[in-house]
Amino acid sequence: MAKQTQVGFGIDFGTTNSVVGVCEGGPTRALLDGDKPNPSVVWYTADGKVTVGRKAKSSLNGYSEVPGNTFVNSVKLHLGKGRSFRVSGQPKSASDVASEIFAFLLRQAKEQHALDVPEGVVTIPVDFHGGARHELRSAAERAGFYVKTFIHEPFAAVVAYCFPHHGRPIEEFEGRNILVFDWGGGTLDITLAAVRSGRMIQVAKGDLGHRAGDYFDEKILRLSHHRFLESSNLSLEEAPVAATLKDRYLGRCEAAKLILSEEQAADLDVTSAFRVNGKIYDVTQQLTRDDFESQVGIDVRDAMAKVDSVIEEARLTPRDIDLVLLIGGSSRIPVVRREMQERFGSRVIYVKNADTIIAEGAARVDYLGMQPVLARSLGVRLADGAFYELLAAGTMAKPGVCEKRINFFCTDNRDGEAKLVLVEKYEGREMNERVLGIPVSPTLPRKYNDCERVTVTLSLDEDLILRVFGKGATQERSASAEYHDMLFALDTRGVR
């Protein structure tokens, strides 16, 4: 167990909102804009100024269609994809934009809360790939924040729930299975965690890509635009949704969506939306909850199927789940809550601090000095079907520690390829098979006795990406792969 720090910091860099969590030994807290998280919106003005957060989001209506102004939201979805944005004629990478958000969060902590935030733990979605992690780390460091480690967002929520204040014994949760359903603005992340012998373990996880809150806003926009065209007798060619209009239109769709989580109907108004043949058209409509649920019905069904598959992967049933934590804005959608209630009944917990629990969990991890360890052992399946362990469950997930170099011998080289079959093992079960083809000679010299030596190196980098490298003894070419879907655990023994 690492030594506790005086102050722990965690950052939930979200698609829709971003939050800094703080832990000083007592209850964790979040640094908010008033009583709300900070919108992950960046506004580049015509005169070169950069505005981030609520002011940027509230300025969308007035400035998104004014030349020289550029608004970037949901930048998290573009990290690691080579995306750039044109700002005053110059390209800005997604990482550049993300760095503006980190810098804003650090300034807010300093100016409003008198806190220097130099380093801490940053949360990521369960399927955040290596390039995205690298760019997120780079963005944070350019803003002056050092990322100690990453932790999956729903797993951070489990930590915050199990440690709502310093001193609550983890033994209270021993043997329990906790499902986190985190449906936010960018992704649906599901994690099944368990507490076993003082270790908090990620047992299984799943996600639904980018079918989340922002995607739902797009669906509402398409429905609204279709209805507008029908009611105004205009064609799509006459009244397309221009890029300059889209941000403002989506903002009104998001507002209507939020109302529909509480009410049966919501007004959607977009003033001066279209100009056709010199005539200006407003979009003025009423959307009902039934309208919205008809648009997202297939996504909700797929989300419930993903919940089922995560539980099945763990070889459990819904009856085995002790607690279900609903977090993320999209989990407030009434049809989502009904579906979860049908499966889990009173075990569903509507988390009061749902908007901040992820950042608070990351801050708790930082304060307690908890370092991620491998949740499953990692090994290879040999030619005879036996499992050969390379990295044991509980190995600390740090560069230089989570490493292995070993030689194997290819027993069947006829196709010029040695197949390295990597598998994980948890509670006696093998799962998550990965195959890496390593070039070998199909015709070996006599001295090799028909078995070519293959050297394999595994290492986990600072972004928790597993890198695998393999090379045959007779070959110039090698093979490599990286995997971002590892599961982790936190050792809570000794935490009091």
VOKOL-580781 format. One record per residue (C-alpha): x, y, z; residue in one letter. Coordinates in steps of 0.25 Angstrom, whole numbers, padded with zeros to 4 digits, always signed. Layout:
XYZA;...
//
This chain:
+0000+0000+0000M;+0006+0013-0004A;+0007+0025+0006K;-0005+0034+0007Q;-0003+0048+0001T;-0007+0061+0008Q;-0017+0064-0003V;-0022+0055-0014G;-0027+0060-0027F;-0035+0054-0038G;-0040+0059-0051I;-0052+0054-0059D;-0050+0059-0073F;-0063+0057-0078G;-0070+0058-0092T;-0080+0067-0087T;-0075+0072-0074N;-0062+0072-0066S;-0059+0072-0051V;-0048+0073-0042V;-0049+0064-0029G;-0042+0067-0016V;-0039+0058-0004C;-0032+0063+0008E;-0035+0051+0017G;-0050+0054+0021G;-0062+0054+0011P;-0057+0056-0004T;-0062+0069-0011R;-0063+0074-0025A;-0059+0088-0030L;-0072+0093-0037L;-0076+0104-0045D;-0087+0109-0035G;-0094+0096-0032D;-0091+0089-0046K;-0079+0083-0053P;-0072+0091-0064N;-0077+0088-0078P;-0066+0083-0087S;-0068+0094-0097V;-0057+0103-0103V;-0059+0116-0110W;-0049+0122-0118Y;-0053+0137-0121T;-0050+0145-0133A;-0040+0154-0125D;-0032+0142-0121G;-0038+0140-0107K;-0041+0126-0101V;-0053+0124-0092T;-0056+0110-0086V;-0067+0104-0078G;-0081+0110-0075R;-0079+0124-0081K;-0074+0117-0094A;-0086+0108-0094K;-0096+0119-0092S;-0090+0128-0103S;-0093+0117-0113L;-0107+0124-0116N;-0101+0137-0119G;-0088+0135-0125Y;-0087+0121-0132S;-0092+0127-0146E;-0083+0140-0144V;-0071+0139-0154P;-0058+0137-0146G;-0064+0130-0134N;-0061+0115-0133T;-0067+0106-0123F;-0062+0092-0120V;-0070+0082-0111N;-0069+0067-0108S;-0054+0068-0112V;-0052+0055-0104K;-0058+0047-0115L;-0048+0052-0125H;-0035+0049-0116L;-0026+0039-0123G;-0033+0040-0137K;-0024+0051-0144G;-0035+0061-0143R;-0032+0076-0144S;-0041+0088-0143F;-0040+0101-0151R;-0038+0113-0142V;-0035+0126-0149S;-0030+0119-0161G;-0020+0110-0153Q;-0022+0096-0149P;-0023+0092-0135K;-0022+0077-0131S;-0032+0071-0121A;-0021+0070-0111S;-0019+0085-0112D;-0033+0087-0109V;-0033+0077-0098A;-0021+0085-0092S;-0030+0098-0091E;-0040+0090-0083I;-0029+0085-0073F;-0023+0099-0072A;-0037+0105-0069F;-0039+0094-0058L;-0026+0097-0052L;-0028+0112-0052R;-0042+0111-0046Q;-0036+0102-0035A;-0026+0113-0032K;-0034+0125-0033E;-0047+0121-0027Q;-0043+0110-0017H;-0028+0114-0014A;-0023+0100-0018L;-0011+0097-0026D;-0014+0084-0034V;+0000+0079-0039P;-0003+0064-0041E;-0013+0053-0039G;-0022+0042-0045V;-0030+0044-0058V;-0042+0035-0061T;-0044+0029-0075I;-0055+0021-0082P;-0054+0006-0081V;-0051+0005-0096D;-0042+0018-0098F;-0031+0013-0107H;-0016+0016-0106G;-0015+0028-0116G;-0026+0035-0108A;-0020+0032-0095R;-0006+0037-0100H;-0013+0050-0105E;-0021+0052-0092L;-0008+0051-0084R;-0001+0060-0093S;-0012+0071-0092A;-0012+0070-0077A;+0003+0071-0076E;+0004+0083-0086R;-0006+0090-0076A;+0003+0087-0064G;-0004+0075-0059F;+0004+0061-0057Y;-0005+0049-0059V;+0000+0039-0048K;-0009+0028-0054T;-0022+0026-0061F;-0034+0018-0055I;-0047+0014-0062H;-0058+0024-0060E;-0069+0014-0054P;-0058+0007-0046F;-0055+0021-0040A;-0070+0022-0036A;-0069+0009-0029V;-0057+0014-0020V;-0065+0027-0017A;-0077+0019-0013Y;-0069+0010-0004C;-0061+0021+0002F;-0071+0032+0004P;-0063+0037+0016H;-0049+0033+0021H;-0051+0022+0031G;-0062+0014+0026R;-0058+0000+0026P;-0057-0007+0012I;-0061-0020+0020E;-0075-0015+0019E;-0075-0018+0004F;-0067-0031+0005E;-0073-0042-0004G;-0082-0032-0011R;-0084-0030-0026N;-0086-0016-0031I;-0090-0012-0045L;-0088+0002-0050V;-0096+0007-0061F;-0090+0020-0066D;-0097+0026-0078W;-0092+0040-0080G;-0091+0049-0092G;-0081+0042-0100G;-0081+0027-0096T;-0088+0016-0088L;-0078+0009-0079D;-0082-0003-0071I;-0073-0009-0060T;-0076-0021-0051L;-0067-0019-0039A;-0066-0029-0027A;-0059-0028-0013V;-0051-0040-0010R;-0042-0042+0001S;-0040-0027+0003G;-0037-0025-0012R;-0047-0017-0021M;-0047-0024-0034I;-0052-0021-0048Q;-0059-0034-0052V;-0064-0030-0065A;-0067-0018-0074K;-0075-0014-0086G;-0078-0002-0094D;-0087+0003-0105L;-0078+0012-0113G;-0082+0026-0115H;-0097+0024-0114R;-0100+0033-0103A;-0105+0047-0099G;-0098+0054-0111D;-0103+0044-0120Y;-0117+0045-0115F;-0117+0060-0117D;-0114+0057-0132E;-0126+0048-0133K;-0135+0059-0127I;-0129+0069-0137L;-0132+0060-0149R;-0146+0057-0144L;-0148+0072-0142S;-0142+0076-0155H;-0151+0066-0162H;-0164+0071-0156R;-0159+0085-0159F;-0158+0082-0174L;-0171+0075-0174E;-0178+0087-0167S;-0172+0098-0176S;-0173+0090-0189N;-0158+0092-0191L;-0148+0082-0197S;-0135+0078-0190L;-0127+0085-0201E;-0135+0098-0198E;-0133+0097-0183A;-0121+0089-0179P;-0115+0089-0165V;-0103+0098-0168A;-0090+0095-0159A;-0092+0109-0154T;-0106+0106-0149L;-0103+0092-0144K;-0097+0095-0130D;-0108+0105-0127R;-0119+0095-0131Y;-0112+0083-0124L;-0112+0092-0111G;-0127+0094-0112R;-0129+0079-0114C;-0120+0076-0102E;-0129+0085-0093A;-0142+0079-0098A;-0136+0065-0095K;-0132+0069-0081L;-0147+0074-0079I;-0152+0061-0084L;-0145+0053-0073S;-0154+0060-0063E;-0167+0065-0072E;-0176+0058-0082Q;-0173+0070-0092A;-0163+0080-0096A;-0163+0092-0105D;-0152+0093-0115L;-0150+0107-0121D;-0138+0111-0130V;-0140+0125-0135T;-0136+0130-0149S;-0132+0116-0152A;-0133+0117-0167F;-0134+0127-0178R;-0140+0123-0191V;-0143+0132-0202N;-0142+0144-0193G;-0151+0139-0183K;-0147+0135-0169I;-0152+0123-0162Y;-0152+0119-0147D;-0153+0105-0142V;-0164+0104-0132T;-0168+0091-0128Q;-0173+0082-0116Q;-0166+0069-0114L;-0173+0058-0105T;-0166+0048-0096R;-0172+0037-0106D;-0165+0044-0117D;-0152+0044-0110F;-0153+0029-0106E;-0157+0025-0120S;-0144+0031-0125Q;-0135+0024-0114V;-0143+0011-0112G;-0133+0002-0120I;-0121+0009-0113D;-0128+0006-0099V;-0130-0009-0103R;-0116-0010-0108D;-0111-0004-0094A;-0119-0014-0087M;-0113-0026-0095A;-0099-0020-0092K;-0103-0021-0077V;-0107-0035-0078D;-0095-0039-0086S;-0086-0033-0075V;-0093-0041-0064I;-0092-0053-0073E;-0077-0051-0075E;-0075-0052-0060A;-0084-0065-0060R;-0094-0058-0051L;-0109-0055-0052T;-0116-0042-0049P;-0120-0048-0035R;-0105-0049-0032D;-0103-0033-0033I;-0104-0027-0019D;-0103-0012-0023L;-0106-0005-0036V;-0101+0010-0037L;-0107+0018-0048L;-0098+0030-0052I;-0097+0039-0064G;-0108+0048-0070G;-0114+0038-0080S;-0117+0029-0068S;-0127+0039-0064R;-0136+0036-0076I;-0149+0030-0070P;-0149+0018-0080V;-0135+0014-0076V;-0138+0015-0061R;-0151+0006-0063R;-0142-0005-0070E;-0132-0005-0059M;-0143-0006-0049Q;-0149-0018-0056E;-0136-0025-0055R;-0131-0021-0041F;-0142-0015-0033G;-0138-0008-0020S;-0124-0011-0022R;-0123+0001-0032V;-0117+0013-0026I;-0119+0027-0032Y;-0106+0033-0027V;-0108+0047-0022K;-0094+0052-0026N;-0095+0045-0040A;-0089+0057-0047D;-0077+0057-0038T;-0075+0043-0033I;-0065+0039-0043I;-0056+0051-0040A;-0057+0049-0025E;-0054+0034-0027G;-0041+0037-0034A;-0037+0047-0023A;-0039+0037-0013R;-0030+0027-0021V;-0020+0038-0021D;-0021+0042-0007Y;-0020+0027-0002L;-0008+0024-0012G;-0015+0012-0018M;-0008+0007-0030Q;-0016-0001-0040P;-0011-0016-0041V;-0015-0027-0051L;-0029-0032-0048A;-0026-0045-0056R;-0014-0053-0058S;-0008-0052-0072L;-0002-0064-0080G;-0001-0072-0092V;-0008-0085-0097R;+0003-0095-0101L;+0002-0105-0112A;-0004-0116-0103D;-0015-0106-0098G;-0008-0103-0084A;-0008-0089-0078F;+0006-0083-0076Y;+0005-0071-0067E;+0013-0059-0070L;+0008-0048-0061L;+0001-0052-0049A;-0012-0045-0044A;-0008-0035-0034G;+0004-0030-0041T;+0006-0015-0040M;+0001-0008-0053A;+0014+0000-0054K;+0025+0001-0065P;+0037-0007-0061G;+0028-0015-0051V;+0018-0021-0061C;+0028-0027-0071E;+0032-0041-0076K;+0042-0046-0086R;+0042-0061-0089I;+0046-0071-0100N;+0036-0081-0107F;+0038-0091-0118F;+0029-0092-0130C;+0024-0106-0131T;+0017-0104-0145D;+0024-0095-0154N;+0018-0100-0167R;+0011-0087-0171D;+0023-0078-0167G;+0016-0072-0154E;+0016-0075-0140A;+0003-0072-0133K;+0004-0067-0119L;-0009-0069-0112V;-0010-0059-0100L;-0021-0062-0090V;-0026-0056-0077E;-0030-0065-0065K;-0039-0061-0054Y;-0045-0071-0043E;-0040-0083-0051G;-0046-0078-0065R;-0039-0074-0077E;-0044-0063-0085M;-0042-0051-0094N;-0033-0059-0104E;-0024-0051-0113R;-0015-0056-0125V;-0002-0050-0130L;+0004-0056-0142G;+0019-0056-0141I;+0028-0058-0154P;+0036-0071-0154V;+0043-0079-0164S;+0035-0090-0171P;+0048-0098-0174T;+0058-0098-0163L;+0073-0101-0164P;+0076-0114-0157R;+0083-0108-0145K;+0069-0103-0140Y;+0063-0117-0140N;+0050-0113-0147D;+0047-0103-0135C;+0050-0089-0136E;+0052-0080-0124R;+0042-0069-0122V;+0045-0058-0112T;+0033-0051-0106V;+0033-0038-0098T;+0021-0032-0091L;+0021-0019-0084S;+0010-0009-0078L;+0013+0006-0081D;+0009+0018-0073E;-0004+0019-0080D;-0008+0004-0076L;-0006-0001-0090I;-0001-0015-0091L;+0010-0016-0102R;+0014-0029-0108V;+0026-0032-0116F;+0030-0045-0123G;+0042-0049-0132K;+0046-0062-0138G;+0061-0065-0137A;+0063-0067-0152T;+0055-0055-0156Q;+0057-0040-0158E;+0043-0037-0157R;+0035-0036-0144S;+0021-0035-0139A;+0015-0026-0129S;+0002-0022-0123A;-0004-0013-0112E;-0016-0016-0104Y;-0024-0005-0096H;-0035-0015-0091D;-0028-0019-0078M;-0036-0020-0065L;-0030-0015-0052F;-0032-0016-0037A;-0029-0008-0025L;-0023-0013-0012D;-0031-0007-0001T;-0024-0015+0010R;-0019-0006+0021G;-0028+0005+0016V;-0035+0011+0029R;
//
